[in-house]
Amino acid sequence: GIQIGFHADDALQIAAQTAKGAAELLLKLNEHPESAIDKVTTPRGCTIAGLNEMEHEGFSASMIKGILRSFEQAEKLYSKHG
């Protein structure tokens, strides 16, 4: 947000509320994320442009890798103490 002119505090609130809203929508709809995306985007709109850019930069792959790495580390830790 700072890059486009928001103050740091405002940028933090925008980012946090956006993530919170997306998570709440996914939990409410109980659908595949692609279905939810179709419901909140318009062709050639701002939201789909941003989502596409994040995906081109590896957003989904990074999320999956991070979750898997955390799981692997937890397995190591708990197998030593279990």
Secondary structure as GFF3:
##gff-version 3
##sequence-region A 1 82
A	DSSP	three_ten_helix	2	4	.	.	.	ID=ss1
A	DSSP	alpha_helix	8	29	.	.	.	ID=ss2
A	DSSP	alpha_helix	33	40	.	.	.	ID=ss3
A	DSSP	alpha_helix	46	56	.	.	.	ID=ss4
A	DSSP	alpha_helix	59	81	.	.	.	ID=ss5
###
